[in-house]
Amino acid sequence: MLDALFKHLADEHVVAHSFEIAQGLAATTGEFLETVRTGQNLHHHHARQEPVVHQAEKLGRNDPCSCGSGKKFKKCHGK
């Protein structure tokens, strides 16, 4: 069915680069049909990511600003 649909799109010049797309489709048709049959995508693996933990010390409102201006953080970049 996919082949017939793609042939129709190529014959009507709806799809650009139809030869390249047909080659790619032919190379992955078996894998696609297996994915549809089982409902599982073998290439869809996501490793669990750990949350980002910042190691830098947090500036308080009354600490000197880290830019070096000499002002308190709340009056300089803490706005």
C-alpha positions in Angstrom: 0.0 0.0 0.0 2.9 2.4 0.8 4.5 1.6 -2.5 1.2 2.4 -4.4 0.8 5.7 -2.5 4.4 6.7 -3.2 4.2 5.7 -6.9 1.1 7.9 -7.2 2.8 10.8 -5.6 5.9 10.4 -7.8 3.8 10.0 -11.0 1.9 13.2 -10.3 5.1 15.0 -9.4 3.9 15.9 -6.0 7.1 14.8 -4.3 10.5 16.2 -5.2 13.5 13.9 -5.3 11.2 10.9 -5.6 14.1 8.5 -6.6 16.0 9.2 -3.4 12.9 8.9 -1.2 12.0 5.6 -2.9 15.5 4.2 -2.2 15.2 5.2 1.5 11.7 3.8 1.7 12.8 0.5 0.2 15.7 0.2 2.6 13.5 0.7 5.7 10.2 -0.9 4.7 10.8 -4.1 6.7 11.8 -2.2 9.9 8.7 0.1 9.5 6.3 -2.9 9.1 7.8 -4.5 12.2 7.4 -1.3 14.1 3.7 -1.1 13.1 3.1 -4.8 13.8 4.6 -4.7 17.3 3.9 -1.1 18.3 7.4 -0.7 19.5 10.0 1.6 18.0 13.4 0.1 18.5 15.2 3.3 17.8 13.2 5.3 20.3 15.3 5.0 23.5 15.7 7.8 25.9 18.3 7.6 28.6 17.1 8.9 31.9 18.7 12.3 32.5 19.7 13.4 36.0 18.7 16.9 37.0 21.4 19.6 36.7 22.9 20.5 40.1 24.8 23.8 40.2 28.0 23.7 42.2 28.5 27.5 42.5 27.7 29.2 45.8 24.4 31.1 45.7 24.7 34.9 46.1 22.6 36.5 48.8 20.9 39.9 48.4 23.4 41.6 50.6 26.6 40.0 49.2 28.8 42.0 47.0 27.9 41.7 43.3 30.1 39.2 41.4 30.6 41.7 38.5 33.2 43.6 40.7 31.3 46.9 40.9 31.5 47.0 44.6 27.8 47.4 44.9 25.5 45.0 46.7 24.0 42.3 44.5 20.5 43.6 45.1 21.4 47.1 43.8 23.4 45.9 40.9 22.4 42.7 39.0 19.8 41.5 41.5 17.0 43.5 40.0 
